[in-house]
Amino acid sequence: MPKTLMCDPRLLKKDLSGRVYIVTGANSGTGLATSEQLLRQGAYVVGACRRVNAGEEAFAGFGRLPGSAEIMKLDLASLDSVRLFAEEFLDRHERLDALVNNAGLVTSEGRSEDGFEIQFATNHLGHFLLTELLLDILKASAPSRIVCLSSVVHAGRGNQPVKIDFDDLHFDRKPYSAMAAYAQSKLANVLHAKELARRLEGADVTAYSVHPGWIRSNFGAGIMPGWLRGAMNLALRPFSGFMGIMPPYDGAQTTLHCLLDDDAPKHNGAYFSQSSILYAKRENRPGGWPMESPNPNAHDEALAMRLYDVSSELVGLSG
């Protein structure tokens, strides 16, 4: 099993006093672990959560850490909620040092409040709109950073790389596949970071996409019955280390590296990956900070530009 990539310990000792971070999906998993580490270093963290109570409960034990935090409501499957969150954040804060588009969803078939395929809506379109609404404050706070959590799943398997199906983005005609929809949304995250880097060149705002690793969490519970999820967790626990299943703190390392490493801006728009046995080719399994995505579609600049334009139209920003 490839070795887990870990941040340089010196990065985790940086003084982040006065810096403001937004972390979506901050109430669990890598979002919670990322938030805790930033708070340990003195940052101000806005936990953007769909369930405010869950966020407040998760953050309840952080009161003695050097940083400060608040929980704000954000439902990425609702464009109105995204707009309201951005408006309230801008009313309360005068700077934003980094936006961590961390929240993610893998679930069975469904539609967002705005009628989009639920995974594409939550994992990409909600974060796309949020980023656009916060670009001005990110530019004003430069140097600043944007981290988009993707997944190894964006790469596809063997000779079947994941693509963006612009002719049927929301599975209106083809049979629905939860994993195909998830993979499409995760490729969108990689392309979003790539296009942000191109558009923000010279603004001292840098963007990255990351694969955090195979995290021990309830992620994916929406497509698995509770009894089966419990049985699998019990059965796989003795083999978790061998299989590369890691705790949330380890899964936060790639995000933290992109947020804190002084050399990361030299790789603006790049893909950073934790090690993973889920890569089809053995040579990709050690990961890399950064590494070249095995999916040729992840390097298609025209595709990234088209996705940006289509996304702008879908969220009501174009024209």
Secondary structure, DSSP 8 states (H G I E B T S, - for coil): --------TTGGG---TT-EEEEETTTSHHHHHHHHHHHHTT-EEEEEESSHHHHHHHHGGGTTSSSEEEEEE--TT-HHHHHHHHHHHHHH-S--SEEEE-----BSS-B-TTSSBHHHIIIIIHHHHHHHHHHHHHHHT-SEEEEEE--GGGG-BTTB-----GGGTT-SSS---HHHHHHHHHHHHHHHHHHHHHHTTTTTEEEEEEE--EESSSTTTBTS-HHHHHHHHHHHGGGHHHHTEE-HHHHTHHHHHHHH-TTGGGGTT-EEE---TTSSSGGGTT-EEEE--S-GGGG-HHHHHHHHHHHHHHTT---
